[in-house]
Amino acid sequence: MSAVGMMLRDLEAKMTRRSGDEHANIVSRLTDLFLATAPHMDDDQVGVFDVVISRLARAIELRARIELAERLAPVPNAPAGVMRQLALDEIAVARPVLVQSSRLSDQDLVAISAARGRDHMLAITERPHLGEPVTDFLILRGGRVVTHAVAANQTARFSRHGMGVMVMRATEDDALQSALGLRRDIPSELVDQLMTAAKNSARRRLAASLDPGLADAIDRAVERGAEVVAATGRMPAGLDAMSTALVEIRELSEAGELDEARVRLFAQEGERELAICGLAVLAQLSLPASEQIVVGPDREAVLLVTRGLGWSWDTTAALISLRKDLGRSPAAVERAHESFRNLAENTAQRVLGFLRMRDVKH
């Protein structure tokens, strides 16, 4: 290795007498040599390349520094000093190093974030397995966009304080709620806060134009979802979809375009949330009650409600098709059809009235 060291020192001396393009060519040759021998080098040998390449890299142009960063970033034992130098460079140079290099410590990443700002922070949020010191710094100093990005990194680790700050900010930030809702590592004591934030956001989006009864239904649906979150650590995936469906149903209702045919079409197309929300409005029932009617354990409920509304079997069959049990069995559907035909409409209307009264009490 002493011969290699002498060659490197000789190359460094020659750099003072060469043009920019020649500098870049020398650095490229050095990188070729390093990559060819890196798997067999010890720390002292890598250190020789570290010192020389670090010095020579300061004299090459942007394009050559980008190429150097892209070639060295994935190498497990890349020269650590070179990696830190490139990570502090312009973002075009720094990005591959910040995203990939395992040679940057948590302390390096925090220092780079503090020195260089948002673009570098955003690149760091893409790294796998970010540690708590880094995520704490990004949350506290990175601003809204950086916080969203780090919250969306599923392998990032968060301190109790860092996660608490994000949940607190989610109270007024719907996009952050969505990112946090996909995580499995939210501490149980913060789950209730996140669910409250989601509920309040749904009310803010919808309260200005929804009927009070339907707004209350949203509250009850979100509160009921807390049980799922407490058990799994994740926000129910259907919460955002249901809120979006309610907005569309409200617009159709206001335009006078919400009717049985529209609900049937939603069900036939597999638009479960839209069909359930449409049924809730037209049957004057809460959202949780309507969801139970369509997909709950009582298979007869949907027959009673649609018959009470005077709806057709085609609509009823379409709603049944949304179920995973009854809706997948032709024999079961046929039995439901027979029950539907034999069900007196006035009886179904009385049951529907009872369901409405019970819904109000709850």
ChimeraX attribute file (.defattr): number of C-alpha atoms within 10 A of each C-alpha:
attribute: neighborCount
match mode: 1-to-1
recipient: residues
	/A:1	10
	/A:2	9
	/A:3	8
	/A:4	13
	/A:5	14
	/A:6	11
	/A:7	12
	/A:8	18
	/A:9	15
	/A:10	11
	/A:11	17
	/A:12	18
	/A:13	12
	/A:14	12
	/A:15	18
	/A:16	11
	/A:17	9
	/A:18	12
	/A:19	12
	/A:20	13
	/A:21	12
	/A:22	13
	/A:23	24
	/A:24	24
	/A:25	14
	/A:26	21
	/A:27	24
	/A:28	19
	/A:29	12
	/A:30	18
	/A:31	18
	/A:32	13
	/A:33	13
	/A:34	19
	/A:35	15
	/A:36	10
	/A:37	12
	/A:38	18
	/A:39	11
	/A:40	8
	/A:41	13
	/A:42	10
	/A:43	9
	/A:44	10
	/A:45	18
	/A:46	18
	/A:47	16
	/A:48	17
	/A:49	23
	/A:50	18
	/A:51	16
	/A:52	18
	/A:53	22
	/A:54	19
	/A:55	14
	/A:56	19
	/A:57	21
	/A:58	13
	/A:59	18
	/A:60	19
	/A:61	13
	/A:62	16
	/A:63	11
	/A:64	20
	/A:65	23
	/A:66	20
	/A:67	14
	/A:68	23
	/A:69	24
	/A:70	19
	/A:71	17
	/A:72	22
	/A:73	25
	/A:74	16
	/A:75	16
	/A:76	14
	/A:77	18
	/A:78	22
	/A:79	24
	/A:80	20
	/A:81	17
	/A:82	22
	/A:83	24
	/A:84	21
	/A:85	17
	/A:86	27
	/A:87	28
	/A:88	21
	/A:89	19
	/A:90	15
	/A:91	17
	/A:92	18
	/A:93	22
	/A:94	25
	/A:95	26
	/A:96	23
	/A:97	30
	/A:98	29
	/A:99	19
	/A:100	20
	/A:101	24
	/A:102	18
	/A:103	21
	/A:104	18
	/A:105	14
	/A:106	15
	/A:107	11
	/A:108	15
	/A:109	25
	/A:110	19
	/A:111	14
	/A:112	21
	/A:113	24
	/A:114	16
	/A:115	11
	/A:116	15
	/A:117	13
	/A:118	17
	/A:119	16
	/A:120	25
	/A:121	28
	/A:122	22
	/A:123	20
	/A:124	28
	/A:125	24
	/A:126	20
	/A:127	19
	/A:128	15
	/A:129	12
	/A:130	20
	/A:131	17
	/A:132	17
	/A:133	16
	/A:134	24
	/A:135	27
	/A:136	22
	/A:137	17
	/A:138	27
	/A:139	22
	/A:140	14
	/A:141	16
	/A:142	22
	/A:143	12
	/A:144	16
	/A:145	15
	/A:146	23
	/A:147	23
	/A:148	22
	/A:149	20
	/A:150	27
	/A:151	26
	/A:152	19
	/A:153	18
	/A:154	17
	/A:155	16
	/A:156	19
	/A:157	21
	/A:158	22
	/A:159	14
	/A:160	13
	/A:161	11
	/A:162	19
	/A:163	21
	/A:164	18
	/A:165	14
	/A:166	22
	/A:167	23
	/A:168	16
	/A:169	17
	/A:170	23
	/A:171	19
	/A:172	14
	/A:173	17
	/A:174	16
	/A:175	13
	/A:176	21
	/A:177	24
	/A:178	19
	/A:179	18
	/A:180	24
	/A:181	24
	/A:182	17
	/A:183	16
	/A:184	13
	/A:185	16
	/A:186	23
	/A:187	14
	/A:188	13
	/A:189	10
	/A:190	16
	/A:191	19
	/A:192	17
	/A:193	16
	/A:194	25
	/A:195	24
	/A:196	17
	/A:197	21
	/A:198	26
	/A:199	19
	/A:200	19
	/A:201	19
	/A:202	22
	/A:203	17
	/A:204	11
	/A:205	13
	/A:206	20
	/A:207	15
	/A:208	10
	/A:209	12
	/A:210	18
	/A:211	13
	/A:212	12
	/A:213	15
	/A:214	21
	/A:215	21
	/A:216	16
	/A:217	20
	/A:218	24
	/A:219	20
	/A:220	17
	/A:221	19
	/A:222	22
	/A:223	16
	/A:224	12
	/A:225	18
	/A:226	20
	/A:227	14
	/A:228	13
	/A:229	20
	/A:230	18
	/A:231	9
	/A:232	14
	/A:233	20
	/A:234	19
	/A:235	27
	/A:236	18
	/A:237	12
	/A:238	11
	/A:239	20
	/A:240	15
	/A:241	13
	/A:242	20
	/A:243	21
	/A:244	16
	/A:245	20
	/A:246	26
	/A:247	17
	/A:248	14
	/A:249	26
	/A:250	21
	/A:251	15
	/A:252	15
	/A:253	15
	/A:254	11
	/A:255	9
	/A:256	9
	/A:257	13
	/A:258	18
	/A:259	14
	/A:260	19
	/A:261	14
	/A:262	18
	/A:263	25
	/A:264	23
	/A:265	16
	/A:266	20
	/A:267	23
	/A:268	19
	/A:269	13
	/A:270	15
	/A:271	15
	/A:272	23
	/A:273	22
	/A:274	24
	/A:275	27
	/A:276	28
	/A:277	27
	/A:278	28
	/A:279	28
	/A:280	22
	/A:281	21
	/A:282	14
	/A:283	18
	/A:284	17
	/A:285	24
	/A:286	25
	/A:287	28
	/A:288	20
	/A:289	20
	/A:290	25
	/A:291	20
	/A:292	15
	/A:293	23
	/A:294	25
	/A:295	22
	/A:296	15
	/A:297	10
	/A:298	10
	/A:299	17
	/A:300	14
	/A:301	20
	/A:302	23
	/A:303	25
	/A:304	24
	/A:305	25
	/A:306	23
	/A:307	23
	/A:308	21
	/A:309	16
	/A:310	14
	/A:311	15
	/A:312	14
	/A:313	16
	/A:314	13
	/A:315	20
	/A:316	23
	/A:317	21
	/A:318	20
	/A:319	28
	/A:320	24
	/A:321	22
	/A:322	21
	/A:323	16
	/A:324	10
	/A:325	13
	/A:326	18
	/A:327	18
	/A:328	13
	/A:329	13
	/A:330	10
	/A:331	11
	/A:332	13
	/A:333	16
	/A:334	13
	/A:335	12
	/A:336	22
	/A:337	17
	/A:338	11
	/A:339	14
	/A:340	22
	/A:341	12
	/A:342	9
	/A:343	15
	/A:344	13
	/A:345	18
	/A:346	12
	/A:347	13
	/A:348	21
	/A:349	18
	/A:350	14
	/A:351	16
	/A:352	22
	/A:353	17
	/A:354	11
	/A:355	18
	/A:356	16
	/A:357	12
	/A:358	12
	/A:359	17
	/A:360	10
	/A:361	6
	/A:362	8
